[in-house]
């Protein structure tokens, strides 16, 4: 009985160091193009319910710092 208790304590102790959660690392884009002001010729488009600004073949999204080029 004592052996069973010791083995179960070792087993519980070993399991306490392993976790089911995994670390997720999200990489940020290396370069972000921020435009302070869009030209007058931009068009407002909606893609999947989100608002984007389209000009010169690129889509822009509004942020606090200006407009950021995004892939849609």
N, CA, C, O and CB atoms as a CASP TS submission, in Angstrom:
PFRMAT TS
TARGET T0000
AUTHOR 0000-0000-0000
METHOD Language model
MODEL 1
PARENT N/A
ATOM      1  N   UNK     1       0.813  -1.183   0.000  1.00  0.00           N
ATOM      2  CA  UNK     1       0.000   0.000   0.000  1.00  0.00           C
ATOM      3  C   UNK     1       0.865   1.259   0.000  1.00  0.00           C
ATOM      4  O   UNK     1       0.554   2.232  -0.688  1.00  0.00           O
ATOM      5  CB  UNK     1      -0.930  -0.009   1.193  1.00  0.00           C
ATOM      6  N   UNK     2       1.939   1.238   0.764  1.00  0.00           N
ATOM      7  CA  UNK     2       2.841   2.386   0.827  1.00  0.00           C
ATOM      8  C   UNK     2       3.490   2.641  -0.531  1.00  0.00           C
ATOM      9  O   UNK     2       3.680   3.794  -0.918  1.00  0.00           O
ATOM     10  CB  UNK     2       3.921   2.163   1.898  1.00  0.00           C
ATOM     11  N   UNK     3       3.827   1.592  -1.248  1.00  0.00           N
ATOM     12  CA  UNK     3       4.448   1.715  -2.561  1.00  0.00           C
ATOM     13  C   UNK     3       3.471   2.392  -3.531  1.00  0.00           C
ATOM     14  O   UNK     3       3.870   3.252  -4.317  1.00  0.00           O
ATOM     15  CB  UNK     3       4.881   0.320  -3.097  1.00  0.00           C
ATOM     16  N   UNK     4       2.198   2.003  -3.474  1.00  0.00           N
ATOM     17  CA  UNK     4       1.178   2.603  -4.338  1.00  0.00           C
ATOM     18  C   UNK     4       1.042   4.102  -4.055  1.00  0.00           C
ATOM     19  O   UNK     4       0.902   4.899  -4.982  1.00  0.00           O
ATOM     20  CB  UNK     4      -0.180   1.897  -4.138  1.00  0.00           C
ATOM     21  N   UNK     5       1.083   4.476  -2.798  1.00  0.00           N
ATOM     22  CA  UNK     5       0.975   5.874  -2.407  1.00  0.00           C
ATOM     23  C   UNK     5       2.176   6.674  -2.904  1.00  0.00           C
ATOM     24  O   UNK     5       2.005   7.795  -3.383  1.00  0.00           O
ATOM     25  CB  UNK     5       0.851   5.994  -0.888  1.00  0.00           C
ATOM     26  N   UNK     6       3.360   6.136  -2.803  1.00  0.00           N
ATOM     27  CA  UNK     6       4.570   6.818  -3.257  1.00  0.00           C
ATOM     28  C   UNK     6       4.532   6.988  -4.774  1.00  0.00           C
ATOM     29  O   UNK     6       4.841   8.063  -5.288  1.00  0.00           O
ATOM     30  CB  UNK     6       5.835   6.035  -2.829  1.00  0.00           C
ATOM     31  N   UNK     7       4.152   5.921  -5.493  1.00  0.00           N
ATOM     32  CA  UNK     7       4.086   6.006  -6.958  1.00  0.00           C
ATOM     33  C   UNK     7       3.035   7.014  -7.411  1.00  0.00           C
ATOM     34  O   UNK     7       3.260   7.746  -8.374  1.00  0.00           O
ATOM     35  CB  UNK     7       3.779   4.630  -7.559  1.00  0.00           C
ATOM     36  N   UNK     8       1.904   7.060  -6.738  1.00  0.00           N
ATOM     37  CA  UNK     8       0.867   8.006  -7.125  1.00  0.00           C
ATOM     38  C   UNK     8       1.302   9.443  -6.840  1.00  0.00           C
ATOM     39  O   UNK     8       0.969  10.344  -7.610  1.00  0.00           O
ATOM     40  CB  UNK     8      -0.439   7.691  -6.391  1.00  0.00           C
ATOM     41  N   UNK     9       2.033   9.677  -5.760  1.00  0.00           N
ATOM     42  CA  UNK     9       2.539  11.013  -5.476  1.00  0.00           C
ATOM     43  C   UNK     9       3.577  11.447  -6.511  1.00  0.00           C
ATOM     44  O   UNK     9       3.590  12.603  -6.934  1.00  0.00           O
ATOM     45  CB  UNK     9       3.143  11.060  -4.077  1.00  0.00           C
ATOM     46  N   UNK    10       4.434  10.532  -6.911  1.00  0.00           N
ATOM     47  CA  UNK    10       5.426  10.841  -7.948  1.00  0.00           C
ATOM     48  C   UNK    10       4.721  11.142  -9.264  1.00  0.00           C
ATOM     49  O   UNK    10       5.108  12.066  -9.979  1.00  0.00           O
ATOM     50  CB  UNK    10       6.425   9.666  -8.127  1.00  0.00           C
ATOM     51  N   UNK    11       3.699  10.376  -9.584  1.00  0.00           N
ATOM     52  CA  UNK    11       2.949  10.577 -10.816  1.00  0.00           C
ATOM     53  C   UNK    11       2.262  11.947 -10.822  1.00  0.00           C
ATOM     54  O   UNK    11       2.316  12.658 -11.826  1.00  0.00           O
ATOM     55  CB  UNK    11       1.911   9.460 -10.993  1.00  0.00           C
ATOM     56  N   UNK    12       1.630  12.316  -9.734  1.00  0.00           N
ATOM     57  CA  UNK    12       0.959  13.615  -9.636  1.00  0.00           C
ATOM     58  C   UNK    12       1.983  14.734  -9.692  1.00  0.00           C
ATOM     59  O   UNK    12       1.733  15.759 -10.327  1.00  0.00           O
ATOM     60  CB  UNK    12       0.130  13.711  -8.336  1.00  0.00           C
ATOM     61  N   UNK    13       3.109  14.570  -9.056  1.00  0.00           N
ATOM     62  CA  UNK    13       4.167  15.576  -9.082  1.00  0.00           C
ATOM     63  C   UNK    13       4.707  15.764 -10.496  1.00  0.00           C
ATOM     64  O   UNK    13       4.955  16.894 -10.915  1.00  0.00           O
ATOM     65  CB  UNK    13       5.302  15.183  -8.132  1.00  0.00           C
ATOM     66  N   UNK    14       4.889  14.679 -11.229  1.00  0.00           N
ATOM     67  CA  UNK    14       5.391  14.766 -12.603  1.00  0.00           C
ATOM     68  C   UNK    14       4.381  15.438 -13.520  1.00  0.00           C
ATOM     69  O   UNK    14       4.772  16.183 -14.419  1.00  0.00           O
ATOM     70  CB  UNK    14       5.731  13.375 -13.134  1.00  0.00           C
ATOM     71  N   UNK    15       3.098  15.193 -13.315  1.00  0.00           N
ATOM     72  CA  UNK    15       2.072  15.815 -14.152  1.00  0.00           C
ATOM     73  C   UNK    15       1.905  17.304 -13.883  1.00  0.00           C
ATOM     74  O   UNK    15       1.402  18.035 -14.737  1.00  0.00           O
ATOM     75  CB  UNK    15       0.754  15.119 -13.943  1.00  0.00           C
ATOM     76  N   UNK    16       2.311  17.752 -12.730  1.00  0.00           N
ATOM     77  CA  UNK    16       2.151  19.165 -12.413  1.00  0.00           C
ATOM     78  C   UNK    16       3.092  20.042 -13.234  1.00  0.00           C
ATOM     79  O   UNK    16       2.851  21.242 -13.358  1.00  0.00           O
ATOM     80  CB  UNK    16       2.388  19.397 -10.932  1.00  0.00           C
ATOM     81  N   UNK    17       4.152  19.474 -13.795  1.00  0.00           N
ATOM     82  CA  UNK    17       5.090  20.244 -14.616  1.00  0.00           C
ATOM     83  C   UNK    17       4.677  20.312 -16.069  1.00  0.00           C
ATOM     84  O   UNK    17       5.167  21.169 -16.804  1.00  0.00           O
ATOM     85  CB  UNK    17       6.464  19.653 -14.520  1.00  0.00           C
ATOM     86  N   UNK    18       3.792  19.437 -16.504  1.00  0.00           N
ATOM     87  CA  UNK    18       3.348  19.485 -17.896  1.00  0.00           C
ATOM     88  C   UNK    18       2.011  20.200 -17.959  1.00  0.00           C
ATOM     89  O   UNK    18       1.199  20.117 -17.038  1.00  0.00           O
ATOM     90  CB  UNK    18       3.240  18.057 -18.504  1.00  0.00           C
ATOM     91  N   UNK    19       1.799  20.900 -19.054  1.00  0.00           N
ATOM     92  CA  UNK    19       0.568  21.666 -19.203  1.00  0.00           C
ATOM     93  C   UNK    19      -0.028  21.388 -20.572  1.00  0.00           C
ATOM     94  O   UNK    19       0.693  21.114 -21.531  1.00  0.00           O
ATOM     95  CB  UNK    19       0.826  23.182 -19.012  1.00  0.00           C
ATOM     96  N   UNK    20      -1.324  21.459 -20.652  1.00  0.00           N
ATOM     97  CA  UNK    20      -2.000  21.277 -21.930  1.00  0.00           C
ATOM     98  C   UNK    20      -1.963  22.554 -22.758  1.00  0.00           C
ATOM     99  O   UNK    20      -2.116  22.504 -23.978  1.00  0.00           O
ATOM    100  CB  UNK    20      -3.444  20.837 -21.709  1.00  0.00           C
ATOM    101  N   UNK    21      -1.765  23.682 -22.119  1.00  0.00           N
ATOM    102  CA  UNK    21      -1.742  24.957 -22.828  1.00  0.00           C
ATOM    103  C   UNK    21      -0.423  25.097 -23.569  1.00  0.00           C
ATOM    104  O   UNK    21       0.641  24.731 -23.070  1.00  0.00           O
ATOM    105  CB  UNK    21      -1.950  26.140 -21.852  1.00  0.00           C
ATOM    106  N   UNK    22      -0.527  25.634 -24.764  1.00  0.00           N
ATOM    107  CA  UNK    22       0.670  25.861 -25.558  1.00  0.00           C
ATOM    108  C   UNK    22       0.853  27.348 -25.778  1.00  0.00           C
ATOM    109  O   UNK    22      -0.110  28.114 -25.798  1.00  0.00           O
ATOM    110  CB  UNK    22       0.592  25.116 -26.903  1.00  0.00           C
ATOM    111  N   UNK    23       2.067  27.730 -25.938  1.00  0.00           N
ATOM    112  CA  UNK    23       2.369  29.130 -26.173  1.00  0.00           C
ATOM    113  C   UNK    23       2.163  29.438 -27.646  1.00  0.00           C
ATOM    114  O   UNK    23       2.706  28.753 -28.512  1.00  0.00           O
ATOM    115  CB  UNK    23       3.811  29.471 -25.732  1.00  0.00           C
ATOM    116  N   UNK    24       1.386  30.459 -27.924  1.00  0.00           N
ATOM    117  CA  UNK    24       1.113  30.864 -29.293  1.00  0.00           C
ATOM    118  C   UNK    24       1.882  32.148 -29.564  1.00  0.00           C
ATOM    119  O   UNK    24       1.729  33.142 -28.854  1.00  0.00           O
ATOM    120  CB  UNK    24      -0.419  31.056 -29.538  1.00  0.00           C
ATOM    121  N   UNK    25       2.707  32.110 -30.595  1.00  0.00           N
ATOM    122  CA  UNK    25       3.502  33.272 -30.949  1.00  0.00           C
ATOM    123  C   UNK    25       2.955  33.835 -32.243  1.00  0.00           C
ATOM    124  O   UNK    25       2.890  33.136 -33.255  1.00  0.00           O
ATOM    125  CB  UNK    25       5.009  32.916 -31.080  1.00  0.00           C
ATOM    126  N   UNK    26       2.563  35.091 -32.212  1.00  0.00           N
ATOM    127  CA  UNK    26       2.043  35.759 -33.398  1.00  0.00           C
ATOM    128  C   UNK    26       3.077  36.762 -33.853  1.00  0.00           C
ATOM    129  O   UNK    26       3.472  37.649 -33.097  1.00  0.00           O
ATOM    130  CB  UNK    26       0.672  36.449 -33.119  1.00  0.00           C
ATOM    131  N   UNK    27       3.514  36.618 -35.092  1.00  0.00           N
ATOM    132  CA  UNK    27       4.520  37.541 -35.600  1.00  0.00           C
ATOM    133  C   UNK    27       3.837  38.746 -36.218  1.00  0.00           C
ATOM    134  O   UNK    27       2.832  38.616 -36.917  1.00  0.00           O
ATOM    135  CB  UNK    27       5.435  36.849 -36.628  1.00  0.00           C
ATOM    136  N   UNK    28       4.379  39.892 -35.960  1.00  0.00           N
ATOM    137  CA  UNK    28       3.864  41.123 -36.524  1.00  0.00           C
ATOM    138  C   UNK    28       4.503  41.357 -37.888  1.00  0.00           C
ATOM    139  O   UNK    28       5.623  40.904 -38.125  1.00  0.00           O
ATOM    140  CB  UNK    28       4.128  42.314 -35.579  1.00  0.00           C
ATOM    141  N   UNK    29       3.812  42.058 -38.793  1.00  0.00           N
ATOM    142  CA  UNK    29       4.424  42.343 -40.088  1.00  0.00           C
ATOM    143  C   UNK    29       5.691  43.177 -39.917  1.00  0.00           C
ATOM    144  O   UNK    29       5.795  44.000 -39.007  1.00  0.00           O
ATOM    145  CB  UNK    29       3.428  43.072 -41.002  1.00  0.00           C
ATOM    146  N   UNK    30       6.642  42.947 -40.804  1.00  0.00           N
ATOM    147  CA  UNK    30       7.924  43.634 -40.668  1.00  0.00           C
ATOM    148  C   UNK    30       7.823  45.109 -41.012  1.00  0.00           C
ATOM    149  O   UNK    30       8.469  45.937 -40.371  1.00  0.00           O
ATOM    150  CB  UNK    30       8.961  42.977 -41.546  1.00  0.00           C
ATOM    151  N   UNK    31       7.023  45.451 -42.016  1.00  0.00           N
ATOM    152  CA  UNK    31       6.898  46.857 -42.376  1.00  0.00           C
ATOM    153  C   UNK    31       5.432  47.205 -42.569  1.00  0.00           C
ATOM    154  O   UNK    31       4.684  46.465 -43.207  1.00  0.00           O
ATOM    155  CB  UNK    31       7.706  47.175 -43.652  1.00  0.00           C
ATOM    156  N   UNK    32       5.040  48.318 -42.022  1.00  0.00           N
ATOM    157  CA  UNK    32       3.666  48.789 -42.123  1.00  0.00           C
ATOM    158  C   UNK    32       3.693  50.151 -42.775  1.00  0.00           C
ATOM    159  O   UNK    32       4.434  51.039 -42.353  1.00  0.00           O
ATOM    160  CB  UNK    32       2.970  48.843 -40.729  1.00  0.00           C
ATOM    161  N   UNK    33       2.876  50.316 -43.813  1.00  0.00           N
ATOM    162  CA  UNK    33       2.790  51.597 -44.492  1.00  0.00           C
ATOM    163  C   UNK    33       1.623  52.377 -43.904  1.00  0.00           C
ATOM    164  O   UNK    33       0.472  51.950 -43.994  1.00  0.00           O
ATOM    165  CB  UNK    33       2.624  51.411 -46.027  1.00  0.00           C
ATOM    166  N   UNK    34       1.923  53.512 -43.307  1.00  0.00           N
ATOM    167  CA  UNK    34       0.890  54.364 -42.714  1.00  0.00           C
ATOM    168  C   UNK    34       0.798  55.636 -43.540  1.00  0.00           C
ATOM    169  O   UNK    34       1.797  56.315 -43.779  1.00  0.00           O
ATOM    170  CB  UNK    34       1.202  54.689 -41.209  1.00  0.00           C
ATOM    171  N   UNK    35      -0.428  55.950 -43.975  1.00  0.00           N
ATOM    172  CA  UNK    35      -0.690  57.167 -44.739  1.00  0.00           C
ATOM    173  C   UNK    35      -1.513  58.084 -43.853  1.00  0.00           C
ATOM    174  O   UNK    35      -2.563  57.678 -43.356  1.00  0.00           O
ATOM    175  CB  UNK    35      -1.431  56.861 -46.096  1.00  0.00           C
ATOM    176  N   UNK    36      -1.059  59.307 -43.646  1.00  0.00           N
ATOM    177  CA  UNK    36      -1.757  60.233 -42.752  1.00  0.00           C
ATOM    178  C   UNK    36      -3.076  60.716 -43.349  1.00  0.00           C
ATOM    179  O   UNK    36      -4.065  60.864 -42.631  1.00  0.00           O
ATOM    180  CB  UNK    36      -0.867  61.428 -42.435  1.00  0.00           C
ATOM    181  N   UNK    37      -3.096  60.958 -44.645  1.00  0.00           N
ATOM    182  CA  UNK    37      -4.289  61.499 -45.286  1.00  0.00           C
ATOM    183  C   UNK    37      -4.453  60.849 -46.650  1.00  0.00           C
ATOM    184  O   UNK    37      -3.511  60.807 -47.442  1.00  0.00           O
ATOM    185  CB  UNK    37      -4.206  63.046 -45.416  1.00  0.00           C
ATOM    186  N   UNK    38      -5.657  60.339 -46.926  1.00  0.00           N
ATOM    187  CA  UNK    38      -5.929  59.723 -48.225  1.00  0.00           C
ATOM    188  C   UNK    38      -6.215  60.806 -49.265  1.00  0.00           C
ATOM    189  O   UNK    38      -6.700  61.884 -48.923  1.00  0.00           O
ATOM    190  CB  UNK    38      -7.120  58.737 -48.126  1.00  0.00           C
ATOM    191  N   UNK    39      -5.912  60.517 -50.549  1.00  0.00           N
ATOM    192  CA  UNK    39      -6.248  61.481 -51.601  1.00  0.00           C
ATOM    193  C   UNK    39      -7.767  61.616 -51.761  1.00  0.00           C
ATOM    194  O   UNK    39      -8.520  60.784 -51.253  1.00  0.00           O
ATOM    195  CB  UNK    39      -5.610  61.056 -52.937  1.00  0.00           C
ATOM    196  N   UNK    40      -8.204  62.627 -52.444  1.00  0.00           N
ATOM    197  CA  UNK    40      -9.635  62.872 -52.615  1.00  0.00           C
ATOM    198  C   UNK    40     -10.319  61.807 -53.465  1.00  0.00           C
ATOM    199  O   UNK    40     -11.536  61.645 -53.367  1.00  0.00           O
ATOM    200  CB  UNK    40      -9.850  64.228 -53.239  1.00  0.00           C
ATOM    201  N   UNK    41      -9.590  61.089 -54.281  1.00  0.00           N
ATOM    202  CA  UNK    41     -10.188  60.142 -55.213  1.00  0.00           C
ATOM    203  C   UNK    41     -10.470  58.770 -54.602  1.00  0.00           C
ATOM    204  O   UNK    41     -10.830  57.851 -55.337  1.00  0.00           O
ATOM    205  CB  UNK    41      -9.294  59.980 -56.394  1.00  0.00           C
ATOM    206  N   UNK    42     -10.322  58.596 -53.301  1.00  0.00           N
ATOM    207  CA  UNK    42     -10.520  57.272 -52.712  1.00  0.00           C
ATOM    208  C   UNK    42     -11.991  56.870 -52.766  1.00  0.00           C
ATOM    209  O   UNK    42     -12.876  57.722 -52.844  1.00  0.00           O
ATOM    210  CB  UNK    42     -10.018  57.250 -51.258  1.00  0.00           C
ATOM    211  N   UNK    43     -12.241  55.560 -52.725  1.00  0.00           N
ATOM    212  CA  UNK    43     -13.594  55.012 -52.704  1.00  0.00           C
ATOM    213  C   UNK    43     -13.775  54.229 -51.408  1.00  0.00           C
ATOM    214  O   UNK    43     -12.840  53.577 -50.942  1.00  0.00           O
ATOM    215  CB  UNK    43     -13.862  54.106 -53.952  1.00  0.00           C
ATOM    216  N   UNK    44     -14.959  54.289 -50.831  1.00  0.00           N
ATOM    217  CA  UNK    44     -15.284  53.511 -49.640  1.00  0.00           C
ATOM    218  C   UNK    44     -15.900  52.202 -50.110  1.00  0.00           C
ATOM    219  O   UNK    44     -16.890  52.210 -50.842  1.00  0.00           O
ATOM    220  CB  UNK    44     -16.257  54.293 -48.677  1.00  0.00           C
ATOM    221  N   UNK    45     -15.322  51.077 -49.695  1.00  0.00           N
ATOM    222  CA  UNK    45     -15.841  49.762 -50.061  1.00  0.00           C
ATOM    223  C   UNK    45     -16.071  48.952 -48.795  1.00  0.00           C
ATOM    224  O   UNK    45     -15.416  49.171 -47.776  1.00  0.00           O
ATOM    225  CB  UNK    45     -14.868  49.021 -51.021  1.00  0.00           C
ATOM    226  N   UNK    46     -16.997  48.024 -48.870  1.00  0.00           N
ATOM    227  CA  UNK    46     -17.263  47.119 -47.752  1.00  0.00           C
ATOM    228  C   UNK    46     -16.926  45.709 -48.194  1.00  0.00           C
ATOM    229  O   UNK    46     -17.396  45.232 -49.227  1.00  0.00           O
ATOM    230  CB  UNK    46     -18.747  47.216 -47.276  1.00  0.00           C
ATOM    231  N   UNK    47     -16.099  45.050 -47.388  1.00  0.00           N
ATOM    232  CA  UNK    47     -15.716  43.664 -47.640  1.00  0.00           C
ATOM    233  C   UNK    47     -16.057  42.878 -46.383  1.00  0.00           C
ATOM    234  O   UNK    47     -15.502  43.133 -45.314  1.00  0.00           O
ATOM    235  CB  UNK    47     -14.183  43.533 -48.013  1.00  0.00           C
ATOM    236  N   UNK    48     -16.976  41.917 -46.514  1.00  0.00           N
ATOM    237  CA  UNK    48     -17.435  41.097 -45.385  1.00  0.00           C
ATOM    238  C   UNK    48     -17.899  41.953 -44.215  1.00  0.00           C
ATOM    239  O   UNK    48     -17.638  41.631 -43.056  1.00  0.00           O
ATOM    240  CB  UNK    48     -16.322  40.161 -44.925  1.00  0.00           C
ATOM    241  N   UNK    49     -18.580  43.032 -44.522  1.00  0.00           N
ATOM    242  CA  UNK    49     -19.139  43.892 -43.489  1.00  0.00           C
ATOM    243  C   UNK    49     -18.173  44.890 -42.873  1.00  0.00           C
ATOM    244  O   UNK    49     -18.560  45.663 -41.997  1.00  0.00           O
ATOM    245  CB  UNK    49     -19.687  43.058 -42.426  1.00  0.00           C
ATOM    246  N   UNK    50     -16.931  44.884 -43.315  1.00  0.00           N
ATOM    247  CA  UNK    50     -15.954  45.833 -42.777  1.00  0.00           C
ATOM    248  C   UNK    50     -15.691  46.934 -43.786  1.00  0.00           C
ATOM    249  O   UNK    50     -15.741  46.711 -44.995  1.00  0.00           O
ATOM    250  CB  UNK    50     -14.637  45.120 -42.407  1.00  0.00           C
ATOM    251  N   UNK    51     -15.413  48.112 -43.281  1.00  0.00           N
ATOM    252  CA  UNK    51     -15.217  49.284 -44.132  1.00  0.00           C
ATOM    253  C   UNK    51     -13.738  49.450 -44.481  1.00  0.00           C
ATOM    254  O   UNK    51     -12.876  49.471 -43.603  1.00  0.00           O
ATOM    255  CB  UNK    51     -15.749  50.552 -43.435  1.00  0.00           C
ATOM    256  N   UNK    52     -13.466  49.566 -45.779  1.00  0.00           N
ATOM    257  CA  UNK    52     -12.118  49.802 -46.270  1.00  0.00           C
ATOM    258  C   UNK    52     -12.149  50.976 -47.233  1.00  0.00           C
ATOM    259  O   UNK    52     -13.189  51.309 -47.802  1.00  0.00           O
ATOM    260  CB  UNK    52     -11.540  48.537 -46.955  1.00  0.00           C
ATOM    261  N   UNK    53     -10.998  51.590 -47.403  1.00  0.00           N
ATOM    262  CA  UNK    53     -10.852  52.690 -48.333  1.00  0.00           C
ATOM    263  C   UNK    53      -9.964  52.191 -49.469  1.00  0.00           C
ATOM    264  O   UNK    53      -8.896  51.626 -49.232  1.00  0.00           O
ATOM    265  CB  UNK    53     -10.250  53.970 -47.635  1.00  0.00           C
ATOM    266  N   UNK    54     -10.419  52.406 -50.712  1.00  0.00           N
ATOM    267  CA  UNK    54      -9.715  51.873 -51.874  1.00  0.00           C
ATOM    268  C   UNK    54      -9.169  53.022 -52.705  1.00  0.00           C
ATOM    269  O   UNK    54      -9.898  53.953 -53.048  1.00  0.00           O
ATOM    270  CB  UNK    54     -10.645  50.977 -52.726  1.00  0.00           C
ATOM    271  N   UNK    55      -7.877  52.951 -53.027  1.00  0.00           N
ATOM    272  CA  UNK    55      -7.257  53.931 -53.911  1.00  0.00           C
ATOM    273  C   UNK    55      -6.019  53.321 -54.544  1.00  0.00           C
ATOM    274  O   UNK    55      -5.212  52.680 -53.870  1.00  0.00           O
ATOM    275  CB  UNK    55      -6.897  55.226 -53.144  1.00  0.00           C
ATOM    276  N   UNK    56      -5.880  53.524 -55.832  1.00  0.00           N
ATOM    277  CA  UNK    56      -4.680  53.130 -56.585  1.00  0.00           C
ATOM    278  C   UNK    56      -4.372  51.633 -56.446  1.00  0.00           C
ATOM    279  O   UNK    56      -3.210  51.237 -56.353  1.00  0.00           O
ATOM    280  CB  UNK    56      -3.475  53.947 -56.112  1.00  0.00           C
ATOM    281  N   UNK    57      -5.424  50.809 -56.434  1.00  0.00           N
ATOM    282  CA  UNK    57      -5.236  49.355 -56.378  1.00  0.00           C
ATOM    283  C   UNK    57      -4.935  48.797 -54.999  1.00  0.00           C
ATOM    284  O   UNK    57      -4.625  47.612 -54.876  1.00  0.00           O
ATOM    285  CB  UNK    57      -4.141  48.973 -57.285  1.00  0.00           C
ATOM    286  N   UNK    58      -5.019  49.611 -53.965  1.00  0.00           N
ATOM    287  CA  UNK    58      -4.723  49.150 -52.600  1.00  0.00           C
ATOM    288  C   UNK    58      -5.897  49.449 -51.685  1.00  0.00           C
ATOM    289  O   UNK    58      -6.619  50.428 -51.876  1.00  0.00           O
ATOM    290  CB  UNK    58      -3.436  49.818 -52.055  1.00  0.00           C
ATOM    291  N   UNK    59      -6.075  48.598 -50.697  1.00  0.00           N
ATOM    292  CA  UNK    59      -7.102  48.788 -49.682  1.00  0.00           C
ATOM    293  C   UNK    59      -6.445  49.334 -48.419  1.00  0.00           C
ATOM    294  O   UNK    59      -5.358  48.905 -48.033  1.00  0.00           O
ATOM    295  CB  UNK    59      -7.855  47.456 -49.388  1.00  0.00           C
ATOM    296  N   UNK    60      -7.118  50.281 -47.785  1.00  0.00           N
ATOM    297  CA  UNK    60      -6.612  50.896 -46.570  1.00  0.00           C
ATOM    298  C   UNK    60      -7.638  50.711 -45.459  1.00  0.00           C
ATOM    299  O   UNK    60      -8.839  50.641 -45.716  1.00  0.00           O
ATOM    300  CB  UNK    60      -6.299  52.398 -46.794  1.00  0.00           C
ATOM    301  N   UNK    61      -7.158  50.633 -44.234  1.00  0.00           N
ATOM    302  CA  UNK    61      -8.009  50.539 -43.062  1.00  0.00           C
ATOM    303  C   UNK    61      -7.663  51.707 -42.148  1.00  0.00           C
ATOM    304  O   UNK    61      -6.490  52.046 -41.988  1.00  0.00           O
ATOM    305  CB  UNK    61      -7.832  49.165 -42.329  1.00  0.00           C
ATOM    306  N   UNK    62      -8.668  52.315 -41.557  1.00  0.00           N
ATOM    307  CA  UNK    62      -8.440  53.488 -40.712  1.00  0.00           C
ATOM    308  C   UNK    62      -7.966  53.068 -39.330  1.00  0.00           C
ATOM    309  O   UNK    62      -8.533  52.156 -38.727  1.00  0.00           O
ATOM    310  CB  UNK    62      -9.717  54.331 -40.600  1.00  0.00           C
ATOM    311  N   UNK    63      -6.928  53.729 -38.826  1.00  0.00           N
ATOM    312  CA  UNK    63      -6.411  53.508 -37.477  1.00  0.00           C
ATOM    313  C   UNK    63      -6.261  54.859 -36.786  1.00  0.00           C
ATOM    314  O   UNK    63      -6.560  55.899 -37.372  1.00  0.00           O
ATOM    315  CB  UNK    63      -5.048  52.743 -37.512  1.00  0.00           C
ATOM    316  N   UNK    64      -5.800  54.840 -35.543  1.00  0.00           N
ATOM    317  CA  UNK    64      -5.592  56.093 -34.811  1.00  0.00           C
ATOM    318  C   UNK    64      -4.492  56.945 -35.430  1.00  0.00           C
ATOM    319  O   UNK    64      -4.543  58.174 -35.373  1.00  0.00           O
ATOM    320  CB  UNK    64      -5.253  55.799 -33.360  1.00  0.00           C
ATOM    321  N   UNK    65      -3.491  56.284 -36.026  1.00  0.00           N
ATOM    322  CA  UNK    65      -2.342  57.015 -36.556  1.00  0.00           C
ATOM    323  C   UNK    65      -2.501  57.417 -38.011  1.00  0.00           C
ATOM    324  O   UNK    65      -1.669  58.161 -38.530  1.00  0.00           O
ATOM    325  CB  UNK    65      -1.108  56.190 -36.406  1.00  0.00           C
ATOM    326  N   UNK    66      -3.534  56.952 -38.678  1.00  0.00           N
ATOM    327  CA  UNK    66      -3.732  57.263 -40.095  1.00  0.00           C
ATOM    328  C   UNK    66      -4.402  56.080 -40.781  1.00  0.00           C
ATOM    329  O   UNK    66      -5.273  55.431 -40.202  1.00  0.00           O
ATOM    330  CB  UNK    66      -2.381  57.604 -40.787  1.00  0.00           C
ATOM    331  N   UNK    67      -4.001  55.808 -41.991  1.00  0.00           N
ATOM    332  CA  UNK    67      -4.555  54.714 -42.771  1.00  0.00           C
ATOM    333  C   UNK    67      -3.450  53.708 -43.070  1.00  0.00           C
ATOM    334  O   UNK    67      -2.344  54.086 -43.455  1.00  0.00           O
ATOM    335  CB  UNK    67      -5.199  55.234 -44.082  1.00  0.00           C
ATOM    336  N   UNK    68      -3.755  52.422 -42.890  1.00  0.00           N
ATOM    337  CA  UNK    68      -2.778  51.357 -43.047  1.00  0.00           C
ATOM    338  C   UNK    68      -3.152  50.521 -44.258  1.00  0.00           C
ATOM    339  O   UNK    68      -4.322  50.191 -44.446  1.00  0.00           O
ATOM    340  CB  UNK    68      -2.695  50.480 -41.774  1.00  0.00           C
ATOM    341  N   UNK    69      -2.170  50.177 -45.080  1.00  0.00           N
ATOM    342  CA  UNK    69      -2.395  49.327 -46.239  1.00  0.00           C
ATOM    343  C   UNK    69      -2.627  47.904 -45.752  1.00  0.00           C
ATOM    344  O   UNK    69      -1.841  47.382 -44.961  1.00  0.00           O
ATOM    345  CB  UNK    69      -1.195  49.394 -47.232  1.00  0.00           C
ATOM    346  N   UNK    70      -3.714  47.265 -46.223  1.00  0.00           N
ATOM    347  CA  UNK    70      -4.047  45.900 -45.825  1.00  0.00           C
ATOM    348  C   UNK    70      -4.318  45.061 -47.056  1.00  0.00           C
ATOM    349  O   UNK    70      -4.629  45.576 -48.130  1.00  0.00           O
ATOM    350  CB  UNK    70      -5.263  45.881 -44.882  1.00  0.00           C
ATOM    351  N   UNK    71      -4.192  43.747 -46.875  1.00  0.00           N
ATOM    352  CA  UNK    71      -4.574  42.808 -47.931  1.00  0.00           C
ATOM    353  C   UNK    71      -5.982  42.331 -47.638  1.00  0.00           C
ATOM    354  O   UNK    71      -6.284  41.907 -46.523  1.00  0.00           O
ATOM    355  CB  UNK    71      -3.577  41.601 -48.025  1.00  0.00           C
ATOM    356  N   UNK    72      -6.842  42.401 -48.641  1.00  0.00           N
ATOM    357  CA  UNK    72      -8.234  41.983 -48.454  1.00  0.00           C
ATOM    358  C   UNK    72      -8.480  40.712 -49.245  1.00  0.00           C
ATOM    359  O   UNK    72      -9.590  40.181 -49.232  1.00  0.00           O
ATOM    360  CB  UNK    72      -9.224  43.101 -48.892  1.00  0.00           C
TER
END
